[in-house]
């Protein structure tokens, strides 16, 4: 059975439908912004202001700290006084951060004989490992408020 609406009723229905869609979309966006957090990475102890500071943020231990496991990454120009890198839009939870000072700007973490690092590097919580990177657990920072800061001192 077909229902035939008058033109004014159909127009009102479309308007009501549009308002409902707008409210649903707005509430989803509003809810997502309530759960978004910023991890502020503060890097200090730089040898110089040359090159870039590369950073990578990880959410799980399975690939920490590999290229495949990054959920956020990038680089910023180095400053001898240190740098501050805000990583926005993260959900609450555990995160680990790895950084290195790419003084020669070759976009590589330079290593020498037997894989010994030639450039300064560090991890959140200033975690360190023995003959390798620290565990995710040791480097993990809990993001439970809208803005959390981690300080990394380069070695």
C-alpha positions, 0 to 999 in steps of 0.5 A: 500500500503506497502512502501519499504525503502532501507536499508540505508534509513531505517537506517537513519529513525531509527537514526532520530527517535532515535534523536527525542525521545532523544530530547523529553525526554531530554526536559521533564527532563530539564523542570522538573528540571527548576521547581524543588525547595528546601525547606531548613528547619533550626531547632534551639533551641534544648535542647540537641544533643540527638535523632533525629529531625523528619520532615514532609512537607505538600502541602495542608491544608486538612491533615495538620499536619497528617501522611496521608498528608505528601508529604515528611518526614524523620529524621536527627540526632539532634545536640545541635547547630541545624540542616539544612534539605534540601528537594529537588525536590518540585514544586513552591507553598505553603508548611507547615512544622512540626518538633519534637525532638525525644530525646528518639529515639522511633519514636513517638511524645510523649504526656502526660496527655490530649495530652500535648506534652512531646517533643519539636516541631515546625512549619514553620513560627514559627506558633503556635496554641491554644490547637492544631496545627496552621492552614496550612495558618499560617504555609505556606511558599511560594516556588517561587524561586529555594531555600527557607529557613524556620527557626523553633525554637523548644518550 
